[in-house]
Amino acid sequence: MTPPSVLNLNAYLMYVTGKAARRRLTDTLTAHGLRLWHLTVLAMLEEAGPLSKGDLASRLDMNQSDLTRTVTDLEAAGYVESARDPSDRRRIEVALTASGGGALARLDSEVSATEADLLAPLSHEERDRFAALLRRVHTHLERDREGPSAR
């Protein structure tokens, strides 16, 4: 049993909760041959439309080599397409395919079920509040990452 002094450390609670969430989500996604970054890139492309690899990496705070590997995996699965930008041949645009959109839609219920299981001790109102608080902290951290001009 974790002692109260440790349970009073928010950093510890965020770490172990995040670790458990990642483990469970990984189990859900692995059944489909995917990882969290795959899901994240698919979701970003669905919302934003085609993006350059550089823009994707920047928006997701992702290492460029990790993004390239993730896009390569998604291309092999037929979930995204990459092509050189006709207006700037140095840029490679990545776009979601119909198959990728379908995969994302199919995963939605399983990912939601995994999240519901993780958050089972919370009421629906508490889950909504928890999500809002996480988004607020995320926004704060994004501003820190972007520097003083973003504040």
Summary of the structure (lengths in Angstrom):
residues: 151
radius of gyration: 17.8
end to end distance: 41.2
largest distance: 59.6
contacts: 381
relative contact order: 0.11
helix: 70%
strand: 11%
